[in-house]
Each structure stands twice: as C-alpha cells, then as structure tokens.
C-alpha cells in the first residue's frame, strides 16, 4: 500500500489549480464530480469519490455529515496500488474497528482502484462506498478499471491544459521581451516603428493628426567614450525617465538607435507636438545628472514631423522627415526643429 501523495508528481499542478476555470468553462473539481456521478449510477452504490489525498478537505462543515464520514474513511484507508474490494468492512481485520464502520454511519462496502499519471506514478484512488455488504463481479471490475482510465485521461488533459496555459504565458512574455530594449526597458526600434504605423492608420481613420518626435541625446557618444557603456546607459535611463514623465500614458516611447529616441503622439498637431518637445527638452536640461560623483550636463535636440502638415505621407516618410529635422536641430543651433513642406521634395 502507498500512502496518499507520497511521491511528487505533476498531479500537484492539478491540485494547486483545482479551483481554476479551464478553457471549457469548467473547474477541475466539476470535472471530477462528473466521474463520481457516473460511478454512483454505474455501480449502484451510495457514493463514489475520486481522491488525490486529503479528500475530507473538499467538504466543509456545511456539507452533509454522511459525506464527511465517507471522506474520512477514504483518507484513513490510503491509496491502493491495485484494485482492492472489501465486501464487508465490519469483518475486515484492518478496518473493522474504524468509527465509521463500527458506529454510525456503519459503512459496509468499499472498493478502491488506483489512478496513475503519465509517468506511471500512483497519484490517487477511486473509492466506491456503500452501506450494505456486496461484491464486484468480473464485468464490474472491468468497468471500474475503465472509469479509472477515464479519470487518468482527464488528469493528463488537465495537466496539458495547465502546461499549455503556462506555455502561452511564456510565449506572450517572450514576444513582449522581443519588443523591448533590454537596457532601457522601453520599446525597441521594431516595436516603436510598428506602433507608429498602427497609430497613423488609427488616426487617419478617425481624421485626427499624429506627430512624431525624433530625439537625440547630444553627449551620449562622448560620455560612452569617457565613462564606458554601463555608465552612459545609466545616464540614458535617467533621461528616458524624464522624457516619459512629459508624455501621456498612451503615447509611445521607443529607442530607435543607441542615442536616438522616437515619441509617437496620437491626436497631436504640430503645435501640440512643439509644446511637448519643449517640455521634454526643459525637463532634461534643467536637471543635472550624475555619473558617480561627477555632475554631467545633458542636452537633447528634437526633430518633429506631423501629419497635420504632411497629410499624405506614410510612416517611413514621416520617420525620415523627423530624422532630417533632428539633424538640422543639431547643426543649426535651435534645439527643436519642425519638418517643413520643403523637406518632402528632398525626401521624395
């Protein structure tokens, strides 16, 4: 005889998730109750219980006392690793003195069939309980084995469902990680470009403008050469935090290049975008950053391209216009430059 759940098994996944709702809308507990009802009707017994250990824990004090007594008896019997039929518990050497047998409710009959998992580990038993002396003929024993086999398949399916849900969760996590810059935890180049394309389509359908900010950090290359990548990326984290504090929750911020960032502003005209750009610039330049003990002055330049000016341009063209405006901002002195209609002729 093997004691309940003596071995560690994937059945623990089922027990830990016994109250969770599966894809079909049924909890695992409901599925087990279905087999118990089948067992009662199939063998015409008082009760059928599927146990993976600690069966009485399934029933609280509001449950019928009879069911609790039956569950307690099953728990005390433990698991059998092969079919076991006790026709009359009152004459059984091992269980005749059990309170549920000797006194109320005077349980007389019990049959147990093992439940194995996919690794052939014993994980549970099906119990048939009755209050009269009886036996199981050969055909009934085969049916009992069939019922146990059905529970085993349901157990396997339940484990596969849980593992599939975990795999889907991991895939979603991996997909998200694939869209994030590993250093700054923001959208990477592919993700921010995709976000821009989606938002442009959405804004075009809603007949709303969209603006794109292309932001360059002036000192990044020099700081990386002086302090190394780790310290310069630490500085970028602080700068990015200030950028994020200046935009709305639904605006998208992403790293386009090592020292260049894109901000997608759905619903924002070129005038609104200019105001947001100035707010970002001031937030960065008015806060002195530190690398270790050394204070570092940081400034940024911003190029702006907006569909309120370039109404018929696609996402790639808008990026090119904003990037061109950023280069002008770095070369000519003004820290913020709006792309003009003249730039479309150069771009095209």
N, C-alpha and C positions, 0 to 999 in steps of 0.2 A: 504494500500500500504506500502511496506517495502523499505526503501532506499537501494541503492546498497552496498552490503558487510557490512551491519550494524552489522551482527554477525560474530564472529570469527569462522572459520571453517577450516577443513583440505583442503579446496579448495585453501587456501593460499599456500600450498605446490605446487600445480599445477601452480598457478600464478607466484610464485618465480622461478619455473623451466620451465616456458613456452617456453624458447628458447633451453632447453636442448634436446639432441637427445636420444630417447628411444631405448630399445633393438632392436626394429624392424627397426631402422634407420630413424624414422620419429620424428620430433619435435611435441610437443603438439599443437603448432599453426597450423601445417599442418593438424593434425587430426581434429581440429575444422573447418578448411576451407573445409574439405570434407563434413561435415554435412551442411555447408552453401550452398554448391553447390547442394546438394540433395534437400534442401529446396527450392531453386530457381526453379529447374526443377519440383519438386513435386507440387508446388502451382502456378507455372507460374507467379511469382511476380518479381519485379525489383531487389530485393535483400533480402537476408536472413542473419542475423547477430546473432552470439552467443556471448552474453555478460556476463562477470563476474564483470562488473563495469569498469568505465573509458575506454569505448570502443574506443573513439577517439584517445587514446594513441597508439592504434595498428597501426594507419596510420600516417605517417609523411607528411611533406609538399609536398613531391614528388608524393603523391597519388592523384588520381582524386578528384577534389573539391566536386563532387557529393557524393562520398563515405564518405568524411569527414562530409558533411552536414547530411547525414543519421545517421552517428555515433553520431554526436552532438545531434540530435533529440532523439535518443535512450537513451543517457546519461541523458538528461533533463527529460525524462519520468520516469526514475527509474524502479524498478522491481515491477511486479505484482505477487501476491502470488496465483493467479488462472488465467485461460485463460481469456484474455481480447481482444476483437475485436472492433476496431473503424473503421467503414466503410468509414466515410468521416471526416477527421481531421478538415476540414475548417468549419464544423458545430458543432464541439465538443466544449463544454463550457470551457474545461480546456486548450486545445491545439490549438484552432483556431487562436490565436494571436502569435503563435510561428513563428519566422522569416522564418524557413524552410517550413512552411505551408502557411503563408500569402504571402510570396515572393518566388523568386527562391530558390530551385527547385520545389516548390509547391507540396510537398508530401501530398498525399490524404489518403492513407490507411496504417494502422498499426495494426498488431496483435501481442500479447505477450503471451508467455507460460512460466510458472515458471520452473526452474531447481532446484531440491533438491539434497542434498548429502545423504550419507548413514545414517546420523543422523537426516534426515528429516528437515534439515535447508535449508532455501531459500538462494541459492548462486548465482543465475543468471537467465537470461531470454533468450529465443529465440525470435527474432524480425523478422516479415515479413513486408517488406516495398514495397509500390507501389505508382504510380503516377496517378492512376485512382481510382474512387470510386468502392468498391467491398465488398463482404462479404464472410464468410466461412460457407458452409453448414455442416450438422452433420457429414458426412463422412470426410470432410476436417478437421474438428475439431478433429476427432479421429486420423487421420493421423498426425496432429500437435502434439497431445499427444504422439503418437508413436515416432516421431522424438525427442521430448524432453526426452523420456525414453531412447532412444539410446545414447543421449548426457550424460545423468546421468550415464549410464553403462560405457561409455568411461571415464567419470570423476572418477568413482570408480576404474576402471582399471589403470588409470594414477596414482592415489594415491597409489594403491597397488604396482605399479612398483617402485615408488619413495621409498616407505617404504621397499620394498624388497631389493632395492639397498643399502639403509641405513643399513638394517639388514646384508647384505653380507659384507658391510664395517666393521660393528661391529664385525662380526664373524672373519674376517681376522685380525682385531685388537686383538681380544681375543686369536686367535691362536698364533699370534706373542708374545703377553704377556705371553702365556703359555710356550714359548720357552726362555724367558728372565729371568735372575736372577733379582729379584725385587730390590735388593740393589744396584748392580753394573751396571745394565742396559746392561749386556752382555749375550751371550748365556749361558743357564744353562746346567746342566750335560747331560740331554737327548738330547738337541739340538746339543751340541758340539760332542757327540758320533755319532749322525746321520750325522753331517757334515763330520766327519772323514770317515764314511763308504761310503758316496756318493763320496767324493773326491778320496778315494782309488780306487773305481770302475772306475771313470773317468780317473785317472792317469794310471791305468792298461791298459785300452783300448787304451790310447794314448802312451803307452810304455814310461811313464815318472815316475821318482821317486816321493816319497812323504815322508816327515819327520814329526815326531810328537815330540813336546816339552812338557814335563811334569814339571811344575814349582811349587816349594814350597816356601812360604814366611816364613823365619826362625823364626821371632819374633812374629808372629801373636798370638799364644796361650798365650804367656807371656803378650803381650800388652792387650789382651782381659781381662785377669785376673786383670791387673793393672788399666786399664782405662775404661773397660766396652765395650760392643758390639758396641755402637754408635761410639765411638772414634776410635776403631780398624777398623771398616768398612770405616770410613772416610779416614783412612790411606790407606786401600786397594784401595779405589778409586784413590788415587794419584799414587799408584804403578801400577795399571792397566793402567792408562793413559800413563805412561812411557813405559809399555810393548807395548801398541797399537801403540805408535809413532815409534817403531822399526820394525814393520812388514808391509807387503804390504796390500793395501785395500782389496784384495781378500783372504788374509789369515784369518783363523777363530780363534777367541779367545773366550774361554769359561771357566766358573767356574766349576771345577769338584767336589771339596769339599770346605769346608769353607776357607781353606788356600792353596788350590792347584788349579792350572790352566793348561789348555791344549791349545796349539797353533798348529793348523794344517797348514802345509806348503806345498801346492801342487807344484809339479815340483822341489822341493828342495832335493838335495842329502844330505847324512850325513855330508859332508864337508861344504856345504852351511848352513845346519841347525846348525852346530857348530859355525859358524861365527855369525849367527843371535842370537843364545843363548848368546854368549859373549857380543854382542851389547846390548841385553836386560839386562844382569847382570850388565854391566858397567853403563847403564843408571839409574839403580835403586840405586846402591851403591854409585855413585858419587853425588847423590842429597840427602842432609839431609832433612828429613821430620819433620814436627812439629805437635804436638798434643797440641793445646792451646799455651802456652808459652814454652812448653818443647820440645827440639830437640830430635829426635829419629833416631837412626841408624837402617837402614833396609838393610837386605841382602837376597838373594834368592839362591836356589840351583835348578839345571835343569838336568833332565834326557832326553836323546834323543834316539829315535828309528826311523830307516829309512828303507823304502822298498828297498833302494839301497843296503842294507846289507841283510835284511830279505825279500827276494823276494816272498816267497810263504805264507806269514802269513796273517791272517785276521785281522780285526780292533780290536777285543777283545784281540788278542795276542799282537798286536802292543802296545796297551794301557798297558798291563801287563808288557811288556818289558821296556817301558818308565818309568813306575812307579817303577819298580825294579831298574832301573838306577838312578832314583831320590833318592831312599833310600840309594844307595851306595854313592851318592854325599853328602848326609847329614852325613853319618857315617865315610867316609874315609878322608874327608878333601877337595879334589878338588870340586869346586862348580859346575862343569859341567862334566857329565859322559855320554859317549856313550854306549848304549847297545851293547854287543858283541854276537858273534855266540854261545858262551858257554852258554849264558842265555837261548837260545832256548831249550837246553837239560833240564834245570831246569824247565822251563815253561811247556814243554810238559810232 
